[in-house]
Each structure stands twice: as C-alpha cells, then as structure tokens.
Amino acid sequence: MRLYDQTFASRLMLGTALYPSPQVMADATRAARPALLTVSLRREGAGGGGFWPLLQALCTETGARLLPNTAGCHTAREAITTGQMAREVFETEWIKLEVIADPETLQPDPFGLVEAARVLSEDGFKVLPYCTEDLAVAEKLLAAGCKVLMPWGAPIGSARGLNNVYGLRVLRARFPEIPLIVDAGLGVPSHAAQALELGYDGVLLNTAVARADDPVTMARAFAMAVDAGRLAYEAGPMAARDMAAPSTPTVGLAAL
Ligand SMILES: CC(=O)[C@@H](O)[C@H](O)COP(=O)(O)O
C-alpha cells in the first residue's frame, strides 16, 4: 500500500486507545504488525506522556509509522492547532484529521474538515482525513491537498461494519487512483475483509481489537482478514446473481 511518499507492507492501521493495559496494547500491535499506529495528542496532554516512549519503541520494533490524530476536535481551528502541536510533540507531519460534527454519531463535519485539510496541507502536512463516503466532500478534500481519503465504515466504536456498502463502492469506483482506507466502525475481521474485497486499500480500527476479550488474538485475526480480503480482491471475485446455476455439469447425466 502506498500512502503519500511511503510504501507499507501492511494494509492495517491500528489505534492505541481503550486497551486494558499498555502491555496488551503493545502485544496486540506486535501481533497485528500494522502499517500505522494512531495516537491522540489529547491523551498525551491528559497525562499520557509515559505512553509516548512505549509507542516510539513499538514503532521502531514493528516498523509502523506513528499517525497522530485530532480526535475530539469539533472545529477547523481546534483541529489545525492540534495538528500543529502534534507535529511538534510527535515529530511527524503526518496527521489523521478528525473534525467531529455530531456528538452522538461522531459524524465528521465536512465543512470544518475541508477547511482544516486545506490549511494543514498548505502548511506541509500529509493529511489523512476521516470523512464520510460523500462524493462532493471527497472531491473537495482532494482539491484541498489530501492524497488519501478515509471514509467511515460506521460510527466510531459502533462495531456495525460497513453501513453503506453502496456508497463505499461508488466512492471506490469514482476515485480508482486515490488510496482509500475504511476508518472506524468495524466490529469483526469479516468487516475488514469485506472492505478489502471492495477494493479499499486498507482499514483503520481500534475498538474492535482493544475491547475484545483477547485483544492480541483479535489483532492477529484482523491482520489475517485484511490479507485475505486483499487476496480475494486481486483474485477477482465473481459477481453475485439472483438465480441458481449448477456447479456440477448436467450434460451426460444418466436418465433414470
Ligand atoms: C483510533 C482512531 O483513530 C479512531 O478514532 C478510529 O476512527 C477507529 O474507530 P473504531 O474504534 O470504531 O475502530
């Protein structure tokens, strides 16, 4: 998978929040071998500073790139400032851009998102925006400088899977050259496989692994599902049809 100027062996991006302990988070990351590990500046600012050396060591060990996010931001101004602070703290110009509109669904605010994406891109950031599958917003984010789009599968933390398969399919078809990552709302590995089977370049998830009874095993299961989904996509899945078609030849069947 190629995002901006970097090629990644893995198509999985993993969050680092909500785990029962830092040790479990580290073990799950080792099991998943993700391309990118997300981290929230707010967590660091809220006393999670001890977490940073652990993440740094994990990135060195696994080869993952750190991806700070602007989680919890509700305006473009907040997200821009958070992004700029994250660049200083985490020493990276990569940023997962979240501007949240609705407190209940955590649906992204398309207006704030496009505005923040434009300002941060002009400031040299590599912006990965958390968006919906809306085509017009996607166009505007690309025009604002984003080279990757991350439409939601479902609301963050909902574990609902791909809520709008039609919309995700249309988005994929409309932008065949743009790396697309399904971000948020995945609950089980088959959801991730489905995203990859649709031709999505990767998935970003957190809650489904962190809140599993056994996060380490679930991390491994998601990594396997991502690989399986991609392999299936490359193999060219047959189209579904309404009518039955016998898979055993009927020609030459003995008449009874
Ligand atoms: C880690 C992160 O960036 C989350 O905000 C992300 O959107 C994942 O969502 P889930 O927790 O639903 O997998």
The ligand as a Gaussian input file, in Angstrom:
#p B3LYP/6-31G(d) Opt

LIG

0 1
 C       -8.078000       5.245000      16.548000
 C       -8.879000       6.170000      15.763000
 O       -8.383000       6.967000      15.033000
 C      -10.346000       6.051000      15.895000
 O      -10.887000       7.311000      16.041000
 C      -10.806000       5.340000      14.676000
 O      -11.674000       6.083000      13.954000
 C      -11.186000       3.946000      14.945000
 O      -12.540000       3.693000      15.095000
 P      -13.037000       2.337000      15.791000
 O      -12.638000       2.461000      17.223000
 O      -14.524000       2.274000      15.576000
 O      -12.327000       1.183000      15.137000

